[in-house]
């Protein structure tokens, strides 16, 4: 044996021992992105998405957008790696068609974990802050296809012929308004075998399913067969949306997978970079799109592949827009399909070499369109814009997309090509929201004013924007996208903005609140707010932009400084026994209230003028107890009724403290009938009681 071959063999054996040892020490792990407006589930076995999202809608997201909505876009997905080894095609699959998604040892789930997740962030206030982070929330994990038996078990991964790939996955998520609707997945794939990989194809299989899991009552096949599919080839992306279903009015969204490119030996691989790729002597790869009917093994172009040969063929050759025009047309109709996007052929990967492959999972609102159709070019305009934004983020300094650092592209001056270079808006204001009776007060700090952009190196703060949703916007379960600009304040004596200054919102002295160390320098009062309704509020900071660098004005994250608030009465101690100071609204309750949801379990009425801590007892006119509620103004978030779980889920929910909602359900979860009801409220701190009555009319 030659010494070089012997060294490769020894290295392979050592690497295999390390892989098996590492696998045996690490269990299955799932994390989800949360810093932006998209919640993507990622596992350390090469899958994305959470397959039980239909049965557990209130748990971790699968691919949820907006983050605090019930709108999901993915059942499950996984990376596919295809190559020829000694002339024979092999494909290692992260996920395939499976009714319940990933299960240990299930055929087609061919990657096993090597590490647990680590997390980093560029946000200085994050506990995961690191100077080496790429985004506001980086996750990193390693997995491999090298095992044919699940480590730590005797379970054989059926039908698996490993490529012996070791994959380092880094995911990047951002909270900027112009970048919070995608997650970038960057896979560094190492050939840890002793054989070369020829005619490499890389891709991702997905089961994109766009449904509002907080609304739909459909399950089983009926849950999965309501979506269409399509391709935006100019942006190297495929997508899916919902075109029928019981929740369609509450969804109106797109889920998409986009190939951003691959890098091998300092060569950027993407069809757009054809001239440079040819100059290096390589074939120009093609982005391929395939769709098939779920678990349909009929051998047709819309049939699911059953083995490595068929899977590799799907990765290597996609549907042809001309030859397969009828199939593309059929994709517009609702069906239960899965998708595969891939790119190849890519250069030969020799033992020990790596290739980096980058994808983006992107969401977007479906826009209204003049045509009577749910999926048109006009409806996809926001999706196209979001895909373009994801691509710009990936390219970073590579403005012309050739993978080279050309003249005037070195924005940060470090003499190397950097991807993921985003100009930064000012720091998000630290916001405090205080709902009061028919009003709300917004307070925020001074930090945004002192922000320095890391690209332009300028102190470029310009002003603040104040946002508020309208009454009833929350009932479409897409409140984060319903914010309206209600006021803007910016610097004077320049050619930017309104030049109205900050005098009307600046406090004479900074204000502080009990238990809060932040000093608040700005205040904005909003009146004429309806009590009991949910509104969303946000304050953002924006900069001047930079004409020299061709950077437009940038605005800080809406999500980072957004709160849901319910105006109402403040806590008020009961002053005397049998007083009638505690009230209830609406009274009478007529059939339903305007804020009610569609189901009988998403109704609510409010008790008001409550003390800080109290017990609320509800009786029939005959004196039979119907329900009992416990109120604590410091902890109450409405979580004891379904209305809040459906329409006010997530963090940053603020109530006035002196009100408590009831869902008109008895203690045994039955909707109460019409009639006159009595209530009694006992102040737990003073022992005093307030009594009253209300009526329910249908």
Secondary structure, DSSP 8 states (H G I E B T S, - for coil): --HHHHHHHHHHHHHHHHHHHHHHH----EEE--SSSEEEEEETTSEES-GGGTTTTTSS-SEEESTTSSEE--SEEEEEEEEEETTEEEEEES----TT---TT-TT---EE-S--EEEBS-TTSTTB-TT--SSEEEEEEEES--SB-TTS--B-TT-----EEEEEEEEE--STTTTTEEEEEEEEEE-SSS-BEEEEEEEEEE---EETTT----THHHHSSEEEEEEGGGTEEEEEE-SSTTGGGT-EEEEEEEEEEEETTEEESGGGHHHHHHTT----EEEEEEEETT--SSSTTS---SHHHHHHHHHS---TTTTHHHHHHTTS-B-EEEEEEEEEE--B-TT-EEEEEEEEEEEE----SSS-SS-TTTTHHHHHHHHHHHHHHHTT-TTSSSS--TT--TTSSSS--SS----------EEEEEETTEEEEEE-SGGGG---TTT----EEEEEEEE--TTGGGGT-GGG--EEEEEEE-SSSSSS----STTTEEEEEEEETTEEEEEEEEEEEES--TT-EEEEEEEEEE--BTTTTB---B--TGGGEEEEE---------STTB---EEESSSEES--TT--SSTTS--EEEES--SEEEEEEEETTS-EEEEEEEETTT--STTSHHHHHHS-SS-EEE-SS-EEE-SB-TTS-B--SEEEEEEEEETTT--EEEEEEEEE-
